[in-house]
Amino acid sequence: MISIGYPGRVLSNRPVVEPHNHAKGWVRFDFEAAFKCPVKIINDAAMQAWVATGTGRCSSWGSAPGWARP
């Protein structure tokens, strides 16, 4: 299983609207077909909070332009 932290609203495991700070294509993209495994999509801030509580385990890879800013 792959978990994706999405920078916006998520409903029923799908992005609701395209993000304003990333490329378009998230809403209609078939993640499970692309990765050939189950995919869970949640809000990125919710994912960070879940990991920060110590109840979740996370191995992450990705990029977020906001993280690099002072």
N, C-alpha and C positions, 0 to 999 in steps of 0.2 A: 504494500500500500504506500502511496505517496500522499503526503499532506502539503497543501499549498496555502500560504498566508496571502490573501488577496487584499490589495489596498482599496477597499470600498465595501459596499453592502453586499452580503451574500444571503441568498434565500434558497432553501432546498438544495444545498450543495452546488449552487451555481452563482456566478457573479450577476448582479442585477443590472448594473450599468457599466459602461466602459470607464476605466480610470482616466483621470485628467492628467496624470503624471507618467503614464506608460503608453506604449504602443497600443493601437486598437486591435481588436480581435478576441478579447477575453470572453465576451458574452456568448458567442456562438461556437467557440472552440471545443472540440471533443477531446478532453484531456485523457480519458480512459483509453480511447482508441490510439491516441498518440503515444502514451506510455505503456500500453498493453498490460495494464494492471489497474486495480481499484484506486481511485483518487478521491481524497476528502479535501474540500475547499472551505476554509473559514476565514473570517476577517483577520488581517495580519496583526492587529493590536490584540485581538482575543487570543491568537496563537502565542504571542509574546507573554501575555499575562498568564496563560496556562503553564508555560514552561517556567516562568519566574516563580510560581507558587511551589515549585518542587514536585508537583504531581505528574508533570509531563517530562518526557525525554525528547530531546531534539538534536538532530544532526542536520545542520542547515547549509545550504549553498544558495547563493543568489546575489542580487544586487539591489540596493535601495539608495537612490541618490541622496535622500535626506540624512542617512546615517553618516555620510562623509562630511557633512557640513559642521562647522564649529558652533 
